[in-house]
Amino acid sequence: MLNKQSALIADDHPLFRAALNQVLSEQLGLNVQQANDFKQTQAYLNMHPDTDLLCLDLNMPDSDGLGGITSIRAEFPNTLIIVVSADENQSTISKCIALGASAFIPKSVGLESISEAVRAVLDGEQWLPPDYQISGDFEQENRELRLLETLTPHQLKVLNMIAGGLLNKQIAYELNISESTVKQHASAVLKKLGVNNRTQAGIMYKQMMSIDA
């Protein structure tokens, strides 16, 4: 007997988690678990790195918005990501897809559309809202965001902390590595992003991760 495909619903709204669970578990027959913040999400994926599908709310507590997609893609590249969000801004959708999400489901859609989106993703396809239009800046944003895929998980963590204003000593403490290792990661980050210093790297990362109002 084949194992069921597995899914994790990461959302801090119980009613929406229940709606997603109805689709994933009852309609599509997936083995579903739930998390209500980003820390729980990471902890679950660390224990179950073979999870097939993640339904990720961008605005969960401690989720770091688009940064959550980036870190999960880096650490769990085989887990498909479906972003679920009340934010239907076209630029936000474009950035999510450029960062590697397989679908973007607005929370305003019905269960039928959710089911359609999940089926498409599990079949190896991409799903976007019917009214989505590629923004004029998509290609440029896509090129910039794809640079993040060249970073290792540790380099990405270092970049995130640089953007947060942490010094090498603080980053070393947080990641439990030596300062020299931090410097090596930082140097690699600057080279891959094509910038000259930490300040430029931090600004570039913040711009990449920004969600337009």
N, C-alpha and C positions, 0 to 999 in steps of 0.2 A: 504493500500500500504506500502510495506517495505521500510525503509529508505536505501538510497545508502550507501555503505561502504565508509569511508572517508580516504583520504591519504594526507600527507604533503610531498612535495618535498623540501628538504633542500640542496641547491647547489648554489654556487656563479657564475656558468657559465650559462648565459641565453640560449644559444643554446642547452645545454644538458638538462636544465629544460624543454625546449620546446619539446625535443624528449621524455623525460619521461612523460610529460603531454599528449602527443599524445597517448602513450600506456595506461596510467592509465585512462585517461578521455574518449578518443574516442574509444579505443579498448575494455577496460575492464569495462567502465561505472562507474568508481569511482568518488566521489565528491572530487576534487583536489584543494588544496591550495599550495602556494609556499612561501619559505623563502630564503633569500640570505646570511644569516650569522647565527651563532649559537645562538646569542642573540634573534633574531627574532624567531628562532625555539623554544626555551624555552618559550618565551612569548606566542606563539601560543598554544603550548601544555598546558600551564598553564590555558589558557582560554578554551581549548577544550581537556580535559584529556581523552576523550573517542575516540580520533582519532585511527582508526584501524591500519594504516600503516604509517611508516615513511621511506622515502628514504633519507638516510643520506650520504653526501659527507664527507669523513674524513678530507679533507684539506680546508674546508671553513675558512674564517677569524674567529678568536676567537674560533675555534671548539675544541681545545685541543686534537686533534687526537682521539686516542682510549678512552681517558677520556670522550669524548662526549657520546660514547656508554654506558659507565659505569653509568654516571649520569642520562641519560634518562631511562635506565633499572631500576635504583633505584627509580626514581620518577614517572615513567609511565610504570609500569610492564605489562600492558595489551596492550600496543602499540607494534606491530610487527616492527622490524627494518630490513631494507634491506640496507646494506652498498653499496654505489656506489663510485668507486675510480679508478683513473688512476694508482694507485700503485697495481701491481699484484704480489708482493712478497709473496711467499708461507707462510712464517712465519706471515706476516700481516693478511693474510686470516685466518690462524689458530687462531690467537688471537681474531679476530673479532667474529668468531664462538664461541670460548670459553667464550667470554664476553656476549654472548646471542643474537647475530645477527642471523636472520633466513636465510639470504642469503648474498652472496658477488657477486656483479655484476661489472666486470671490464668495464671501459668506452670504451674499444675497441670493445665490442661485438655489434652485430646488434640489431635492434628493436625486431626481432623475439625472440632472446634469452632473452631480457628484459621482454617481454610478458610472456614467458615460466617461468621465475624466479618468477615473481609477482604472476602468477596463482598458482604456487606450494606453495608459502608462504601463500596465502589466503586460500589454501586448507589444511593448517596445516603441510606442508612438508618443508623440507630444500632444498636450491638450492645452488650449488657450481659450479664454472667453470669446464668444462669437463677435463681440463688438470691439475686440482688441485690434489696434492698428499700430504697426511698427513706427516708433517715433523717428524723427529726422536725424537724431543723434545716436540712433541705435548702433550703427556700425562702429562709430568711434568709441562708444561706451563698451561695446562688445570686445574690441581690441584691448582696451585698458583692463577690463575685468578678467580677460583670459590670462593676463600676466600673472594673476594670483594662482592659477593652476600650475605654474612652474615652481611655486614655493612648496617646500616640504612642510608637514604639519608643525614642526618645531620653528621653522622660519616664519610661518604664518602667525604663530603665537607671539614670537618676538616682535613682528611688525605690529600686531594689535596692541602690544604693550608700549611700543615706541610711540604709536599714535595716541596712547593714553597718557603720555608724558613721563613714563617711568625711566629711570636711569639704569645703566647696565647692572649696577650692583643690586638694584631692586628686582630687575628681571631675573637675574641669576638666583636670587632668593626665592622668588615665586615659582620658578621652573625647576629649582633644585639642581642647577648646573653651575659650572664655573663661569666667572666673568669673561675669561678668554673664549669660552665656547659661545657666549652671548655675542661677543665681538665678531666671531667667525660667522655666526648666523646673520648678524646685522650687515656685515660686509656683503654676504651673498645676496641678501634682500635688495640692497642698493644696486648691485650689479644687474639683478634680474629685472628690477623695475625701471632701470635706466635713469636713476636720479643720483645726485651728487652727495647728499647728506641725509641725516636722520630726519631733520625738519621737513625736507621735501617729501621723504617717504611717508611720514606721518600725515601730512596734508593730503597727499595723493590718496592714501588709504581712506581717510575720512570722507573725501569727495566720492570715492567709489562706493562707500557704504551708506551714503546719505540717501534718505527717502524723502522725495519731494512732497511738499504739502499739497 
